[in-house]
Amino acid sequence: MLIKEILSALEEMAPLAYAEDFDNVGLLVGNAENTATGVLVCHDALESVIDEAIAKNCNLVVCFHPILFSGLKKITGKNYVERAVIKAIRNDVAIYAVHTALDNHRDGVNKIFCEALGLKNVRMLVPKTDFIRKLVTYTVAENADKLRQALFAAGAGSIGNYEHCSFNSAGTGTYRGNDHSNPVVGSRGEFMQTPEIKIEVTFEKQLEKNILKALFSNHVYEEVAYEIYALQNQHQHIGLGMIGELETTYNELDFLHFVKDKMGCGGIRHSAFRHKNVHKVAVLGGAGSFAIGHAIRAGADAFLTSDLKYHQFYEAEGKLLLADIGHYESERYTKNYIVDYLTKKIPNFAFILSEENTNPVKYL
């Protein structure tokens, strides 16, 4: 099996288009055309993890956090990033990162977080925007059904729990072909008024190439009239963080002990107690201070995230319990999910969970 075949499965699990613009996801080091000998899945692709991969005959390391985040102008081995990259290149070990591509997925990091806490009735906390596109095109009635089905097959028309969604309206198209034209209806040089069907479908932006290919391949016109718009609509099934409900309502102290146990926290920093019960909980794996307002507006009793600064605890404003459970701790089950996914997707290949604990934060 080639490395690129495994990468294809990873992109199904966490489409790279889902990643945030600031992020660096996908294949960071290595040649996708090489034959895969084994895959080691880890949280951070540190030098010690590369050593582990070499020892276990794995030439692909799948990590959650990208070891290469900002550009490298020199590779001299002076820091932990450069040392890991040098060792990977020397030993022909490829590195692939998923990070926010999996953060934003409905079954990704935050769903895993919710499942660890047993949250029910979960939904996105910060739905992704600027991700939905709309295609509008026009064709004759005889071509309309074939064209719609081709667009659906390419991924258009999926909205939440519904597929094959479109809006269709009848109208009149006008045109006059020049001497080089070859019109399907009418003759060149003749002014035409033709009954047409206007077809409107939405799609996720990463599908645009496939959508246009389906459009041009299945449209009967010589010149295909179409428009693509960027929509402001939120994507309710892609985004950062989630909010759900606990099976058991806790007082605040018992809730924090429950979280500490479930997430294996070395300690939890939190805002002042409100002396109210906790039932509705918002979570965001990794650094999530930007979503405090979202959690408040969503009616959360508590918001669990990490990397909160001193003054950000004030932003709780007495409206919820704000808890920093630790960056690694909030994402700790992610690598297990990746191994489980790949094992089910490609059952006849060796996917190994790294034994390295790469959490850089220690507790006294």
Secondary structure, DSSP 8 states (H G I E B T S, - for coil): -BHHHHHHHHHHHS-GGGS-TT---EEEES-TTSB---EEEEEE--HHHHHHHHHTT--EEEEEE-S--S--S--SS-SHHHHHHHHHHHTT-EEEE-HHHHHSBTTSHHHHHHHHHT-EEEEEEEEE-S-EEEEEEEE-HHHHHHHHHHHHHTTTT-BTTB-S--EEEEEEEEEE--TT---SSS-TT-EEEEEEEEEEEEEEGGGHHHHHHHHHHH---SS--EEEEE----EEEEEEEEEEEEEEEE-HHHHHHHHHHHHT-S--EE----S--EEEEEEEEEE-GGGHHHHHHTT-SEEEEE---GGGGGGGTTTSEEEE--HHHHTTTHHHHHHHHHHHHSTTS-EEE-----------
